[in-house]
Amino acid sequence: MNTTMQPIPIKVQRLTPTAQMPTYAHTGPWGDLAADLYASAPHTLAAGKTAAVPTGLAFEFPASHGALIEDRSSLAVRGLTTLAGVIDPGYRGELKVVMTNLSPNPVHIAPGDRIAQLRIVQRLEAAFEEVSSLVETERNEGGFGSTGV
């Protein structure tokens, strides 16, 4: 097993003094898949509402990589989830985390609160080919819930 992975260099610009660099809680061969993202400004997210929470950071990804914004499990279990989380390699604006409060109570976010996770992904470009039919499989058209779960 190859446990000597080299980090992908990603340039990060602090746009506000309260912005915090992303951090990994666990590193090394068995480390985290995603780095924590932090709020750079206070925000109150009312019950049932969606808002873009600023991180105060802008990123310069290499052309070969981008990122996905993912939930933090400790927030998701309390009803705070993320949406619209694809960061393309060419985007240079402030990274904001689109958050929705599914709980019945307002959620107060302070600068420095961990609000999401940033998962770095390799960019792949597909060549889409239109065909008149597809090869059948055992699953075929079985969709969400088709396995009985």
SULTAQUI-V138564 format. One record per residue. RES is the residue in one letter. PSI is psi in radians with two decimals (999 if undefined). Layout:
res=<RES/RES>
psi=<PSI/PSI>
This chain:
res=<M/N/T/T/M/Q/P/I/P/I/K/V/Q/R/L/T/P/T/A/Q/M/P/T/Y/A/H/T/G/P/W/G/D/L/A/A/D/L/Y/A/S/A/P/H/T/L/A/A/G/K/T/A/A/V/P/T/G/L/A/F/E/F/P/A/S/H/G/A/L/I/E/D/R/S/S/L/A/V/R/G/L/T/T/L/A/G/V/I/D/P/G/Y/R/G/E/L/K/V/V/M/T/N/L/S/P/N/P/V/H/I/A/P/G/D/R/I/A/Q/L/R/I/V/Q/R/L/E/A/A/F/E/E/V/S/S/L/V/E/T/E/R/N/E/G/G/F/G/S/T/G/V>
psi=<2.34/1.92/0.25/0.99/2.41/2.33/2.54/2.12/2.20/2.16/2.40/2.28/2.22/2.13/-0.35/2.68/-0.41/-0.05/2.44/2.43/2.57/2.56/2.60/2.25/-0.63/2.27/3.12/-2.95/-0.51/0.53/-3.09/2.65/-0.37/2.69/2.54/2.45/2.54/2.53/2.51/-0.12/2.68/2.60/2.46/2.14/1.90/2.75/2.30/0.09/2.79/2.44/2.75/2.00/2.14/2.55/-0.30/0.29/2.57/2.55/2.59/1.65/2.59/2.74/-0.39/-0.11/2.76/-2.74/2.77/2.44/2.22/2.77/2.67/2.23/-0.63/-0.49/-0.69/-0.68/-0.36/0.07/0.14/2.01/2.86/2.70/2.89/1.00/0.72/2.16/1.93/2.68/-0.53/-0.10/2.28/0.09/3.13/2.36/2.07/2.51/2.04/2.02/2.51/2.35/1.81/-0.05/2.88/-0.01/2.64/2.62/2.23/2.22/2.27/2.71/2.35/-0.17/2.39/2.15/-0.32/-3.12/2.52/1.98/2.07/2.30/2.62/2.37/2.19/2.45/2.19/2.71/1.80/2.25/2.09/2.33/2.88/-0.33/2.87/2.68/2.32/2.60/3.01/-0.69/-0.72/-1.93/0.14/2.14/-2.59/2.21/0.07/-0.25/0.13/0.15/999>
